[in-house]
């Protein structure tokens, strides 16, 4: 089983619709919702899971959003391994497949720039996008069906690309 699927031109529409659900859903302290990750980059193969980055006015506002986010159907998992982040996920109720992951951060968190810089660099640079496509394919072939090993495999490539992208990110 391959972890990656061909790019879906509807991913941005799905992300936009979900971001609007958050905006309309009474999520207090929410400032913005960004579409990040591979599904936010046209033409990039990806796991078929939309990654959102909701930005909150403060860490406390993000923490206090749990009830509103759960009312949208998400499972709230708190930090889930990353300090100062709140993570929530939405699975398809029929298949159990993951549909959306939300990585909630306070406005001043450094990881916001990291995620947006890499996304924008991949959107703007075809050579970088092609290199990432190759790295993703290599890791998916080495670790078919193992999401954690796949993620670990491409981690060094991502960190290097993020560092370079952050140099020119504004």
C-alpha positions as CSV (number, residue, x, y, z in Angstrom):
1,X,0.0,0.0,0.0
2,X,1.4,3.4,-1.0
3,X,1.3,6.2,1.5
4,X,1.2,8.8,-1.3
5,X,-1.5,9.6,-3.8
6,X,-1.5,11.7,-6.9
7,X,-2.2,15.4,-6.4
8,X,-5.9,16.3,-6.2
9,X,-6.8,19.7,-7.5
10,X,-9.7,19.8,-5.1
11,X,-7.5,19.8,-2.0
12,X,-7.3,23.6,-1.7
13,X,-11.1,23.8,-2.0
14,X,-11.5,21.2,0.7
15,X,-9.1,23.1,2.9
16,X,-10.8,26.5,2.3
17,X,-14.2,25.0,3.1
18,X,-12.9,23.5,6.3
19,X,-11.2,26.8,7.3
20,X,-14.5,28.5,6.7
21,X,-16.2,26.0,9.0
22,X,-13.7,27.0,11.7
23,X,-14.4,30.7,11.2
24,X,-18.1,30.2,11.2
25,X,-18.0,27.6,14.1
26,X,-17.7,29.9,17.0
27,X,-14.0,29.2,17.6
28,X,-13.1,32.1,19.9
29,X,-9.7,33.7,19.6
30,X,-9.1,32.3,16.1
31,X,-7.2,34.8,13.9
32,X,-6.6,32.9,10.7
33,X,-6.5,29.4,9.2
34,X,-3.7,28.4,6.8
35,X,-3.6,25.4,4.5
36,X,-0.1,23.9,4.9
37,X,1.6,20.6,4.0
38,X,1.9,18.8,0.7
39,X,-1.9,19.1,-0.1
40,X,-1.4,22.9,-0.1
41,X,1.1,22.7,-3.0
42,X,-0.3,22.2,-6.5
43,X,1.1,19.2,-8.3
44,X,2.7,17.6,-5.2
45,X,1.9,14.0,-4.4
46,X,0.8,13.6,-0.8
47,X,-0.9,11.6,1.9
48,X,-4.6,12.4,1.3
49,X,-4.9,14.4,4.5
50,X,-5.5,18.1,4.6
51,X,-3.2,19.9,7.1
52,X,-4.5,23.2,8.5
53,X,-2.7,25.6,10.7
54,X,-5.2,27.6,12.8
55,X,-3.6,30.6,14.4
56,X,-4.9,31.9,17.7
57,X,-4.5,35.2,19.5
58,X,-2.7,33.3,22.4
59,X,-1.8,29.9,23.6
60,X,-4.7,30.2,26.1
61,X,-7.2,31.0,23.4
62,X,-6.1,27.9,21.5
63,X,-6.4,25.8,24.6
64,X,-9.9,27.2,25.3
65,X,-11.0,26.3,21.7
66,X,-11.3,22.6,22.5
67,X,-15.1,22.5,23.0
68,X,-15.7,24.5,19.8
69,X,-13.3,22.4,17.8
70,X,-14.8,19.2,19.1
71,X,-18.3,20.5,18.2
72,X,-17.0,20.7,14.6
73,X,-16.4,16.9,14.8
74,X,-12.6,16.9,15.6
75,X,-10.9,14.8,18.2
76,X,-8.8,17.1,20.4
77,X,-5.4,15.6,21.4
78,X,-3.7,18.6,23.0
79,X,0.0,19.1,22.5
80,X,0.3,15.5,21.0
81,X,4.1,15.6,21.3
82,X,4.8,19.2,20.4
83,X,5.0,21.9,23.1
84,X,2.9,25.0,22.6
85,X,0.8,23.3,19.9
86,X,-2.7,21.9,20.1
87,X,-3.5,19.1,17.7
88,X,-6.9,18.0,16.5
89,X,-7.9,15.5,13.8
90,X,-11.0,14.7,11.9
91,X,-11.6,11.2,10.5
92,X,-14.1,10.1,8.0
93,X,-17.0,8.6,10.0
94,X,-17.6,5.9,7.4
95,X,-14.1,4.7,6.6
96,X,-12.2,5.9,9.7
97,X,-9.6,7.4,7.3
98,X,-8.0,10.6,8.5
99,X,-9.3,13.6,6.5
100,X,-7.9,16.7,8.3
101,X,-5.3,17.5,10.8
102,X,-5.2,20.8,12.6
103,X,-2.0,22.1,14.1
104,X,-3.2,25.0,16.3
105,X,-0.6,27.6,17.4
106,X,-0.6,31.0,19.1
107,X,0.2,34.0,16.9
108,X,3.8,34.4,18.0
109,X,4.9,30.8,17.7
110,X,8.0,30.2,15.6
111,X,6.6,27.1,13.9
112,X,4.1,29.2,12.0
113,X,6.8,30.9,9.9
114,X,8.5,27.5,9.4
115,X,5.4,25.9,8.0
116,X,4.4,28.8,5.8
117,X,8.0,29.4,4.5
118,X,8.3,25.8,3.3
119,X,4.8,25.8,1.8
120,X,5.5,29.1,-0.1
121,X,9.0,27.9,-1.2
122,X,7.5,24.7,-2.6
123,X,4.7,26.6,-4.4
124,X,7.2,29.0,-5.9
125,X,10.1,26.7,-6.8
126,X,9.6,23.9,-9.3
127,X,13.1,22.4,-8.7
128,X,12.5,22.3,-5.0
129,X,9.1,20.7,-5.6
130,X,10.6,18.1,-7.9
131,X,13.3,17.3,-5.3
132,X,10.7,16.9,-2.6
133,X,8.6,14.7,-4.8
134,X,11.6,12.4,-5.3
135,X,12.3,12.4,-1.5
136,X,8.7,11.6,-0.7
137,X,8.6,8.8,-3.3
138,X,11.9,7.3,-1.9
139,X,10.7,7.3,1.6
140,X,7.3,5.9,0.7
141,X,9.0,3.1,-1.2
142,X,11.2,2.3,1.8
143,X,8.3,2.4,4.3
144,X,5.1,1.4,2.6
145,X,2.2,1.6,5.0
146,X,4.3,2.9,7.9
147,X,3.4,6.6,8.4
148,X,5.8,7.1,11.3
149,X,8.8,5.7,9.4
150,X,7.9,7.6,6.3
151,X,7.8,10.8,8.3
152,X,11.1,10.1,10.0
153,X,12.7,9.2,6.6
154,X,11.9,12.6,5.0
155,X,12.6,14.6,8.2
156,X,16.2,15.6,7.5
157,X,15.3,16.7,4.0
158,X,12.4,18.9,5.3
159,X,14.5,20.5,8.0
160,X,17.2,21.5,5.5
161,X,14.6,22.8,3.1
162,X,12.8,24.7,5.9
163,X,16.0,26.4,7.0
164,X,16.7,27.6,3.5
165,X,13.2,28.7,3.0
166,X,13.2,30.7,6.3
167,X,16.2,32.6,5.1
168,X,14.2,34.4,2.5
169,X,10.7,34.2,4.1
170,X,9.0,37.5,5.0
